[in-house]
Each structure stands twice: as C-alpha cells, then as structure tokens.
Amino acid sequence: MAFSRRQFIAGLSALPLLGASVPFLPSALAAATAEAASGKRIFNLLVNPEPPSLSSFNTTAGTTITASSKVLEGLLSYNEQLAPQPGLAVAWKVADDGLSYHFDLRQGVKWHDGQPFTSADVAFSLDLIKRYHPRGGSTFANLTTVETPDEHTAIVRLAKPAPYLIRAFAGGETPILPKHLYDSGDPLSNPHNNAPIGTGPYRFKQWQRGSYIEFERNADYWGANPPGVDTLYLKVVPDSASRLAAFENGSLDAGGQSPVPLSDLARITASGKLKFTTRGYNYSITPTMLEFNLDNPLLSRLEVRQAIAHAIDREVIKKVVYYGYADVSVSPIPKNFPQYVYTGPDPYPFDIAKANALLDGANLPKKGTSRFSLTLDPLPYGDSYARTAAYIRTALSRIGIDVQLRSQDFPTYTKRIYTDRDFDFAVVGMGTMFDPTVGVQRLFWSKNFRKGLPFSNGTHYNNPEVDRLLEAAAVETDEQKRGELFKAFQKIVIEEVPSLTLVMQQQVTVYNARVSGFEGDGNGLDGSLALVQLSNTALANG
C-alpha cells in the first residue's frame, strides 16, 4: 500500500510543537526601531534553535557555527568550489610530502580587546581544537606540533599526511581563539564561549537568552572595507509559523537550513520581495539519518534494524517531507564526492513483506497489531526532522512497531543522546563536511564514541575493520586507493545498519531581496558575512 500525503499530514498533526515563538523583547524592539530610524543598517538573521554557545571550538552545533563565525575567524575561507581564500593567513604552502603546512599570517590584526593576533594564538587554538572539537580528534589526528618561528609564521607539522586538511581551516570549523583569554582555567567553562572576543567583522555586544544575539560592526576590521551592516541581530524564532510571518513582514532578513515550510516557498517568493537559493552549502551537505542506539537490546539485533530499513520508503521522505528538495541516498557519503561515494545496490529496498518476515523470524510476533514499542527523538532543528519522524512512526506501524515521538529543546536532546544515552533511535542531520574523513568518519569510528561529545558516534558502533578502513583512508594520498577504502567502508556500514541514511538535503536559504554578498561563500550564511550588503531601497523593520 502506498504511503499517502493525507496519512503523513494526519501523523504530523499529532506531533507536539517543538517550541513556542519567543518574540523580540520590547526593549530590544524599541532599540532596533530607533536604530532603523537613525539610518543604521540592520540585518536580522534567523538562528533556530538557539545556540548552546557562541564559540564553535568545541561543538559542531549548527547555530553555534552560525554565531561563532561572525566573531572568530579561521586561517582561510573557501569559495563555492571550496578553493581556499585568504583569511587570517595571507599565504600558505603544503610540502610535497604532505607532512607540513606553512602559513604566512596577516599582520596588523588585533583582537577585539586590542591585543595583537600572533602565531601563538594559532598554535594554541589548533591544539585546543584537536582535544575538544567533536571532529578535531580525526581532523587533526596526525598533528604533532605547530611551530612559531616568529609572530607571523605558523608551521603545522604532521606525523602522517592528511590529504583533506587544507580545507579544514574555515572559521566555523577551526576558529582561532585568543590565547591570552583561554590559556588558564577550563576552556569548556571559559566565559568567552558565550561572549566571544575575536578578530572578525563583527563584535559581540549582548545575548538576550530566548530572544536574540546582538553583534555590532567592527570598524577596525582588517578587510578592505568594513561590513555593510551596522548591527547584526541573530533572532531566535522556534515556531515555524512565526518564522514564516517574520520573513513576510520583514522582521527577518535571512535564514538558512530551510527555515520555512518548503511548501510555502513558491508563494512567499512570488512577489520578488523574498528570494531563495540552494547556494552556500558546498562546505557541508547534510544527510537526514536514522541513528540506532546499539546499546538497546532490541536495536542491537541486526534483523530488527534490517526490518526497519525495509519498512522505510526514501522516495516518500524526498517528495512528502522535503517537497523534492533532497536526493535519495543509501550512502552516508554524498554524491558531490563522486570518487568516494558507494554506488552499489541497496541491500534493504522498500519491502513491507520482507520487513514483517524478518521480525517474525526474529521471534518478535505481533500481539494484535503490535510487536513492541520504541521512542523516536527528532533533532529539534527546523521542522524537517519532526516531519521525517512523523512519517517513520506511520511507516513502522505497518510492521507492528509502535513509535512514540518525543520533542524537547536542543540542550535536552544533545544531553539525552550523547551524555545520558537515554534513547532508542533518533532522526538526525549530520554535516558531511568538506571530506569524508572529517564529516563521516566521526559517525562510525569506534574511537569517536565518547559520552558527552555531541554529533559523534551516537550509535556506539564498533567494527575493527571499519576502523581500519577509515584510518587508512585518512592518510591515503592516492585518490583511487582512497576511493576504494571509502567504498569498502560504506559497503559494511550499509549492510550492518548502525544508522540508516535516508536523503541528502538540498538546503534552502530564504532572504530579503535587499540582501546580497553571502552567496559566493562556500559556507553561505555560516560564513563571516564580512561582504554582506543591504540595498538602500528599504531598511530592516527590527
């Protein structure tokens, strides 16, 4: 029986709201209105959900990256083709043997507190990120030392080659921190994690929890021109209907990661006042995945995971949940890595009869219409994960699995999944980043299972052969051999199903027509926004 849109909507209607709209506080609204009246250029950028912190050195939370990159910069930035561009480094060279990276640093740069930026900050930051960032352990696994022969030179030394590393130095991924503010005490509890001081185009001003984060233009920015924005607000608007209204009434100027229901895109952009684009996501494509807690006795059984895989129709998720803005994928590596992506058959195609037969054979018979119950936790980030969860609940009911959906705020979700391990399975989105060693390895590498480390090996998967293949691919400089290693790894994890890749999202950015200057960055709105411009035809409503 085909899964209908009516069934999906009925399932979705039973979902509890993931959050209520939090209005822009009256005092802030008055201040923003006064700014607009004075002619100041105000840019209102959506963040959803609210960031857990404002410094991305120890997290891969998407909205933290959005906020952090406006203040904290990287050695390099990247265009849409992911070619490196100057950042805090003005020149760079990779040794022929791949074992050293030489960076000439930008001179005359100052931290927002007036202290000079030097190579000591680079050496300190890379060490910190290797130890604390969820991807840092794999990204910088081969880092041995960072030499600082003078204040404007940093030489990264590696024990083994890292063929992906030249693309790892974006500000959101590898932010450079001020050593003088972090070199004592616990970096995880440093107050500047929530009030960052950086070198970037915007200075942190204030954070009104539950409402907005305010940045102001850094008039002393090292770039050729200061940003074309005087005040940057990152607004927190958890409710989908409220976000849609905010775009239409002009109180939001831009938002990424498909911020409004995709079904509304054509309508809200018909007049030309609002536009949308799928540009700005080349640095990291996001798959929607179903992650199983392999510590759960039921889900530790391969035949149960296989049955669930057979019961899910990826084409329905693409068409009904994402309105076509997604690509069906069996592989955790997206097709923008054609030399690496698995192209073999799906071992678990949509087949309800096969799914039921697997559960019957596993001695999990139906009692009435039900075999057992599971709780499903959708990532509280936009509405696509909740919509996917609603579909999965209905799909699994057809094989006798009762699924209870659980909604929660973002901090509760990450604690539940990665610290408490108090979950059955979850609908997640995990950026594949600029290379599989960085974005995909963390999800399957046994050494990346660490309680409390978010967006890592949340399944608790452990396969020594997978570890070997991933570790070999991380240092292999021959592209053909590297591709063979990645394909062999994918074949194993696709068959063992520690997680189930569903679709690769085609993320959408919605923005006011007066906004420009972010599209050419490989990170889009998650870049620094140093080049963003607002036309003079209208000012923000605040």
N, C-alpha and C positions, 0 to 999 in steps of 0.2 A: 504493500500500500504506500503511495507517495505521501510525503510529508507536506501538508498544505500551509500556505501563509496564514489561513484562519486558525489552524492549530497552533502555529507559532505565536500569533498575537494573543490567543487565549492563555497560553503558557506564560507569556511575558506579563500579562495583566496581573498575575498572581505574585509577581516579584515585589518585595518591599523596596521602597525608594532607598538608594544608596546614600542620600544626603538631602537636606533641605537647603534651599537657596539662602545664602548669607549676604545681605545687602551691603553695599558700600556704606560705611558708617557715616552718619550725618555730618560729623565734624570734618571727615575726610572729603565728603561730597562738597561741602561749603568751600573747603580749601581748593579743591580741584576746579570748582566753578570760578573762583576768584582768579586762579592761575589762567584759565582759559580766557577770562575777560581781560586779563593784562596782556594777552597776546602770546603767552608761553605755549610752546609746542608740547602737547601732552600725548603720550602713546599708552594706550590701555591694552595690555596683553593678558590673555587668559592663562591661568595655571589651574589645572584640575587633575588630581586633587591638590590640596595644599601641600607644599614641600615639607618633608620631615626636617630638613635642614637647608642651609643656603650655601654649603660648600660641598663639592662633589668629590673630594679626595678619598672618601671612604664609603661611597654609595653609588649605585647605578640608578637610583630613583629618577624617573624621567623629569619630574618637575624640579627636583634639586638641580639637575643639569641645566635646565632652562634658566633658573635663577643664578646659579653659580657662574655661568659663562659670561654674564654681563659685567662681572666684577673681577673674577680670577681668570687669567689668560694662560694659554699654552705656548710652548715654544713655536708651534706652527699653527696655521689654519689650513683649510682644504676647500678647493673649488668643487663644482659639481662632478668633475671627473676624478675627484679625490687626489688631485695633484697637490703636493704641499706648497703652501704660500708662506711668506714671512709673517712671523708673529713676534714673540719676544726674542726669537733668533732671526737674524737677517741673512745668514748663510749657513749651509750645512753640507757635510760630505760624509758618505758612507765608505769605509775602507773596502778594498777589493775582496778581502776575506770575510767581510760581514761582521767582524768582531769589534769594530769601533765606529762611533758616530761622533763627528766633530761639529760642534755648534759655535758659531760666532754670535754673541749676544748683542742685542740692541743697547746702545749706550745712551745715557741721559735719562733713562726711565726711572721714575720714582713710584714707590708705593703710595697709596692714598694718604698715609700718615706722614709723608715727606721723606721717608728713609729711602736710600738708593737701592735699586734692584741690582743684584750681582749673581755671579755664578754659584756662590754659596747657597743661594735660595734654590737654584736648580738641583744641585746635589742633594740637598736636604729633602726637597719635595719628592724626587724620584724614589728615594729610599722609603719615605713615608707611604707613598702610593703602593710600592711593592708589598709593604707589610699590611696595609689596611684596606686597600680597594678590593672589591669583590673580584674584579678581573685582574688586578695588579699582580697577583701571585703567578698567573700564567703569562700575562703580557711581558712582565719583567723577570720572568723566571731565570733568565740567563744573565741578568745584570750582576756584575761583580763589584764595580765601583764607578763613581763619576769623578774624574779628575778635574781640578780647577786651577790650571796653571796661572791664571790671572782673573781679574774680576769680570772679564767679558768673554771668557772662553770656558766651555764645558765639554769634556770628552767622555762619552759614555762607553765603558768597556764591558764586553760580554764574554762569557765563558764559551758560548756556542752561538752560531748565527741565529738571528731572529728575522726572517725574511719579511715579516709584516710590520716591523717596529717603526719604520719611517712614517707610517700612517697613524701612529698612536699618540701623537703629541698635541691633539686639539685641546682647547681649554676645558671643555666639559668632561673630557675623558681623563686627561692628565694635567690638572691645574697646578700651576706653580704658586706655592704658598710663601708668605713672608717668614723666613726662618726666625727673625728676631721676635716674632709673636707666637711661635709654635715650639721653640726649642727647649721649653721647660714644661713640666706637667704632662698630663694625659692628653694627647691630641684629640681623642674622641670626645672629651668634655671641654675642649677649648671654647671660650665664649665667642670667639670669632667665627666659629662654624655657623652661628646664627646672626652674626653681624660682621660679614666678611670685609676685609681690607685687602684690596688687590691693586693691580696696575691697569685695569680695564677701562673701557669708555664710560662706565657708569659707577658712581659711588653709592654704596648702601646708605640709606637715610633712616628708614624705620620699617618695622614689621608689626602691623596690627593683625594679630592672630585671628584667623577665621574670616578675614576680610581682604587685606591687600598687603603687598610689599612695595615699598617706595624706593626708587633709585633716582639720583639726580645726575645730570650730565657732568662728566669730568672735564672741566675746561682746560686742564693741563695734560690732556691725553696726548700720547706721543704720535698718534696718527696725523696724517697730513691736515685733516680737518676734524674738529670735534664732532660728535654725533649730531644729526639733525633733529634731535629731541632734547627738550629741556628737562622734562620729568617723565620717567618711565614707571608706570604702575603695573605690577603683576597682580591681577584681580582673581580672587578665589570665588568661583561660582559653581558649586557642586551639582546643582539641579539642571538637567538637560533643557527643560522648558525655559528656565530663567536665562540660560546661556543663549538660547535661540533669540529670545526677546532682546537681550543685551546687544547682540550683533545687529539686530534690525533697528533698534533705537539709537545706535551709535555709541553706547557706553562701553562697548568692546571694539577695539580696532583690529585685533588679530588673535587667532588661536590655532594651534596645531593639533596633530593627533586626532583628526576627525572630530572636532569639538561639538558639532551639532548632528542631529539625526541625518544620515545620508539621504533619507527620503525627502528631506527639505531643501537639499542643495539647489536644485533647479529653480524652485520657487523664490528663494531668498536672493539668488544672484540674477534673476531675470531683468531687474531694472538697471543693473550695472553699478549700483552703489556698492554692492558687495561682490567680491570675486572669490574664486577658489583655485587652488593649484595642488598638484601632487609633487611638485618640485621641492627640494630641500630635505630629502630623506635618504640621499645616497650614502651617507656615512653609516647609516644603520637601518636596515629593513627589519620590520617586526613581524615574526610569526605569531599567530594565535595557537596555543598549545594546550593540551590537557595533560597535566602532570599528576602522576600517581604517587601516593605515599607508600613506598615499598616496605615500610615497617608495619603497615596494616596487614593483618593475616590474610584477609581476603584478596587484597590487591597485590600481595606478594606472589600470588598464583598466576602463572603465565596465561593459563587458559581463560581466566577471568578478564585479564587485560585484552587478550585477543578477542574475546566476545564483545567487549565494549567497542573495540576498534571496528569490528564488523558491523556494529549497530549504528554507526555514525556516517551520515552522508555528507561529505565535504562540499558537494555542489550546493546543497541546501544552505549551508553556512555562507558560502560565497554569495548566493543570489538573494537569500532572505535576510540574513543578518547584515551583510556588507553591501547589498544592493549592487553587486558586481565589482566593487572596489576592493578586490582581493584576488589572489591566484591560488587555486587548489594546490596543495603541496604535501607529498608524503615525506619529503626530506627535510631535516632541520636546517640544511644549508640552502639559501635561496638561489634562484637561477641567475642572479647577477654575478655569481661565481661559476660560470659555465664549465670551467676546467676542474671544479671540485664537486659539483652537485651530483647526487645519486640519480640515475636515470632508469633504474631497473623497475620491475613491476611492483605494484602494491601487494604485499602478501596478505592483506586483510581488506579486500574490497567490500563495499557495502553489500551485506548479505544477512538479512534478519534470520533466515532459516539456519544458516551456519552459526550465527551467534547463539541462538537458542540451543542448538545441538551441542555446542561447546560447554555451555553451562549444565545441560543435562548430563553430559559425560563427566563433568567435574563433581557429580553428586550434589548439585545445588538445585534441587527440583522446585517447581512452583508450588506454593501452598495458596490455592486460589489463583490470584493473578500475580502474586509477589514471591520472589525468591529471597531477597534481602534488601536492606536499605543502606544508602551511602549519603554523606553530606558533601555538597559541592560548593566550593568557595570561589566566586569570580573575582578577579582582580578589580578593586574599586577605582577604576581609571577610565573615565568616559563611560559610554553605555554599551559598547560593543561586546565586552566580556560578559556583562549581565545578560545581554540578548543571546549570546552563544550558550550560556549556561541554561537559559530557558529552553532553547532547542534541545540541548543534551538531556535535560530532565524528561522531556516528552519522548525523545528517541529511545532512551533506555527503559522507559516504562513498557515499551513493546517487547522487551526481553525479560521482564519481570524484576527489574531493578528499580526500587523506589528511591528517587533522588530528592533530598531536601536541600533547598538553596539557602545559603547563609550570606547576609550582607553585613558589612562592617566598614569602619573607616580605614584609611590606609595604614596608619601605625598598628592598629589591631591586627589587620590582615598580615603584615610582614612579621609581626611577633608570633602569630599563630603558626604560620607556615615554616618559618626559618629558625625560630627560637624554641617555641613550645612543642613543635611538631604535632600539633593537635588538629589534624585534618585528615580527610580521606583522599580527596583529589581536588584539583583546582584548575580553573581556566586562567591562563596566564599569557602575558605578552613579554617576550624576551628579545631585545635588540640583537641581531646577528653581527652588528658592528662591521668594521672595515676588513675583517678577516676571520675565518672560522676559528683560528686558534684563540682569538680574543673573545668573540661573541658566543661561539657554540661550545667550545671545549669546556667552559665552566659549568655547563649544564649536565655533563656526563662524566667528567673526570672525577674519580673517587677522592682524589686529594682536595677537591674543592667542596667536599661536604664538611661544613663547619657550622655548628649551631650558632645562630645569631648573625650569620653572614647572609644578607638578603640577595636574592636574584642569583643564586649559585646553584649547586647540585641539590635542589629541593626534594628530589625523589629519593635520595640516599642510594643511588645506583652505584654498583661496584662490579666492574668487569675488568680483570687484569689485561686482557687482550685489547679492549677498548683503550685503556690507559696507555698501553704500549703504542698503539697506532696514533693516538693523539700526540703523545710526546715525540714520536718520530716525525710527524708532520710539522710540528712546531719548529724544528731545526733544519728541515729539508729545503735546500735551495734550488733543487731541480724541480721545475714546475710539474712535469709529467709524473715524476715519482711522488711528489706531494699530493697530486690529484688522486693517484691510486691509493694512497694511505687514507685520505679522507673518504673515498668511496667505500673502502673496506670497512671503515668505522661506521659509516651510515648504514650499510647492509646489516650489521649486527644490531644496532640500536633500533632500527626499523622493525626487525624481526622479534626482538626481545621486549619491545614496547615499554620501557620505563616511563616514557611520555609519548604522547601522540600528537604529531604536528598536523594541524588542520588546514590552515590557509596562511599565506603570506599577505599581510595587509598592504593595501595601497593607501597610505595615509594621506589625508586631505588637510590642507591649511585653508581656513576661511579668513579673509581680510578685507578691510575697507579699501575702496579704490584709491584713496588718497595716500596709501602706504606703499612704499617701494624700497628697494635696496637690500632685501633679505634673500631674494630668490637665487642668487648665484652662489650662495654659500652651501657647501655640501651638508651643513647642519641646519640650514634654514633658520627658523626661529630659535633653535637651540644654540645658534652661534652667538657671537658677541653683540650683534646689532650695531656695530660701530658705523656701518654705512647706511643705516635706515634713514629714510627721508619721509617727511609728511608734506603733501602738497598744500598750497595756501588757499585752496578752494573752500576748506572747512577746517574748523578746529574741533578737538575732541570735546565731547559733552561732559567728560569726567565721570 
